[in-house]
Amino acid sequence: MNGYIYTMGAGADPGHGWTLNDPIFGRIPTLGTCVPNIRKAVVAGDFIFVVSGRVPKVQQFVVGGFEVDEKINALAAYKRFPENRLRIGETGQLEGNVMVDKDGKHHTLDEHDNFDKRIENYIVGRNAVNFDSKSEYDEARKDTLEILGDVFGRSGQRVFDIIGRHRKMDGDQVMKIISWIESIKS
């Protein structure tokens, strides 16, 4: 088992009004448009973790992760996960992570480049572990630099100092992150 951890784009912080749209930690966790390099590399049994994006004067935190169950293409995801189709939500934010329309063409709401490279490797997950309340976000913010420093044997004042934009993990590192998330949630 391997793992990957990556940082979302600026402003993508669920504790500061951001609706998580990729990954989605729903009934079945999914990752559909972001980090095509990681989506291509993972295999069933690997884990993917995500860190909140930068918000001025706010500590980033590990939001959660999940185990990869399978990879499908975006058109199959469109059919299988109608709840994950791209749309503008009630708050005006983009929701969903299926980047194709009913004909398999690039959805007009998706602004990613390299459509042909992004339509493959839609990740369907299982065994999600993620934070989903203000108190959990606050606790995770407080501990993220310490746990990442411990997991990767590096210190820093920012998440970027420890993992950069993304990082590969071995099985022991994956288990440390899962145990830490579960300890906050319990």
matplotlib code that plots the C-alpha trace (Angstrom):
import matplotlib.pyplot as plt

x = [0.0, 1.2, -0.4, -0.3, -1.0, -1.7, -2.7, -5.8, -5.8, -5.9, -9.1, -10.2, -10.8, -14.0, -13.6, -13.8, -16.9, -15.5, -17.7, -15.4, -16.0, -12.9, -12.4, -15.9, -16.2, -19.7, -21.4, -18.7, -15.7, -14.5, -11.7, -12.5, -10.7, -7.8, -4.3, -4.3, -0.8, -1.8, -5.0, -3.0, -0.4, -2.6, -3.9, -6.6, -5.6, -3.6, -4.7, -5.2, -5.1, -5.9, -4.8, -6.9, -5.9, -4.2, -6.4, -4.6, -3.6, -5.2, -3.3, -3.8, -4.9, -5.3, -9.0, -9.1, -8.4, -9.7, -8.6, -8.7, -11.3, -11.2, -10.6, -13.2, -13.4, -15.4, -18.3, -18.8, -18.7, -21.4, -23.7, -22.8, -22.6, -25.3, -25.0, -21.4, -22.1, -20.9, -23.4, -23.6, -24.8, -27.1, -24.1, -23.0, -20.0, -19.1, -20.1, -19.4, -16.3, -17.6, -16.1, -18.1, -21.6, -24.1, -22.4, -18.9, -17.8, -15.9, -18.5, -18.8, -18.5, -15.1, -12.1, -9.3, -6.9, -5.8, -9.3, -8.1, -5.6, -8.1, -11.1, -9.4, -8.8, -11.8, -11.2, -13.9, -12.9, -13.8, -12.9, -13.0, -11.5, -12.2, -13.0, -16.5, -17.2, -15.8, -14.4, -12.6, -11.3, -9.9, -8.2, -6.7, -5.4, -3.7, -2.0, -1.3, 2.2, 3.2, 1.7, 3.1, 6.5, 6.4, 5.2, 7.8, 10.7, 10.7, 9.8, 8.4, 6.2, 3.9, 2.5, 4.4, 7.7, 7.0, 5.2, 5.5, 2.5, 2.2, 4.1, 4.1, 3.8, 4.6, 2.2, 3.5, 3.1, -0.5, -1.3, 0.0, -2.2, -5.3, -4.6, -4.3, -7.5, -9.4, -8.0, -9.4, -12.8, -13.2]
y = [0.0, 3.5, 6.8, 10.3, 13.6, 16.8, 20.4, 21.9, 25.3, 28.7, 29.3, 25.6, 25.4, 23.7, 25.5, 28.8, 28.4, 26.2, 23.4, 20.4, 19.4, 17.4, 15.2, 14.5, 12.6, 11.4, 8.0, 6.9, 9.1, 10.2, 12.2, 13.3, 16.3, 17.3, 15.9, 13.8, 12.7, 11.2, 9.7, 8.0, 6.6, 5.1, 1.6, -0.2, -0.3, 3.0, 6.0, 9.6, 12.4, 16.1, 19.3, 22.5, 25.3, 28.5, 31.1, 34.3, 34.1, 30.6, 27.4, 24.7, 21.3, 17.7, 17.5, 13.7, 10.8, 7.6, 4.3, 3.8, 1.1, 1.5, 3.8, 4.5, 7.1, 10.3, 9.1, 6.0, 8.4, 10.6, 7.5, 6.0, 9.2, 11.6, 13.4, 14.3, 15.9, 19.5, 22.2, 25.5, 24.9, 27.0, 29.0, 29.9, 27.6, 24.9, 21.5, 18.0, 16.4, 14.7, 16.9, 15.6, 16.2, 13.5, 13.1, 12.6, 16.1, 18.6, 20.2, 23.9, 24.5, 22.8, 25.1, 22.6, 22.3, 19.0, 17.5, 14.4, 13.6, 14.3, 12.2, 9.0, 7.7, 9.0, 7.6, 5.7, 5.2, 3.4, 3.7, 7.5, 9.2, 12.9, 15.9, 17.4, 19.8, 23.1, 21.5, 18.8, 21.4, 23.5, 20.5, 19.3, 22.9, 22.9, 19.5, 19.3, 20.7, 18.4, 15.2, 15.9, 16.7, 13.5, 11.5, 12.9, 13.6, 17.3, 20.5, 23.7, 26.7, 25.8, 22.6, 23.4, 23.3, 19.7, 18.2, 20.7, 20.5, 16.7, 13.8, 10.0, 8.0, 4.5, 2.2, 3.2, 6.9, 6.2, 4.4, 7.3, 9.8, 7.5, 6.9, 10.7, 11.5, 8.7, 10.0, 13.4, 12.0, 9.8]
z = [0.0, -0.9, -0.2, -1.7, 0.0, -1.9, -1.2, -2.8, -4.5, -2.7, -0.8, -0.8, 3.0, 4.2, 7.5, 5.7, 3.5, 0.8, -0.5, -1.1, -4.6, -5.4, -3.5, -2.3, 1.0, 0.4, 0.8, -1.7, -1.7, -5.2, -6.8, -10.4, -11.8, -9.6, -9.5, -12.7, -11.9, -8.6, -10.1, -12.8, -10.3, -7.6, -7.7, -5.6, -2.0, -2.1, -0.1, -1.1, 1.5, 0.9, 2.7, 2.7, 0.4, 1.6, 3.2, 4.5, 8.2, 8.6, 9.2, 6.6, 7.7, 6.6, 5.6, 5.2, 2.9, 1.5, 0.1, -3.7, -4.6, -8.4, -11.3, -14.0, -16.8, -16.5, -18.7, -16.5, -13.5, -15.1, -15.3, -11.9, -9.8, -10.9, -7.5, -8.5, -11.8, -12.1, -11.2, -9.4, -5.9, -3.7, -2.3, -5.9, -5.7, -8.2, -6.9, -8.2, -9.8, -12.9, -15.7, -18.7, -19.9, -20.9, -24.3, -22.7, -23.8, -21.6, -19.3, -19.8, -16.0, -15.8, -16.2, -16.2, -19.1, -20.7, -20.9, -22.7, -19.9, -17.2, -18.3, -17.3, -13.8, -12.0, -8.5, -6.6, -3.0, 0.2, 3.9, 4.0, 7.1, 7.1, 9.3, 9.0, 11.8, 13.1, 16.2, 14.2, 11.7, 14.6, 16.2, 12.9, 12.2, 15.5, 14.9, 11.2, 11.1, 14.0, 12.5, 9.0, 10.4, 12.3, 9.3, 6.9, 9.3, 8.4, 10.1, 8.8, 9.5, 6.5, 5.0, 1.9, 3.8, 4.7, 1.7, -1.1, -3.5, -3.1, -1.6, -1.9, 1.3, 2.4, 4.3, 7.8, 6.9, 5.7, 8.9, 11.1, 9.3, 9.5, 13.3, 13.9, 12.0, 13.9, 17.2, 16.6, 15.5, 18.5]

ax = plt.figure().add_subplot(projection="3d")
ax.plot(x, y, z, "-o")
ax.set_aspect("equal")
plt.show()
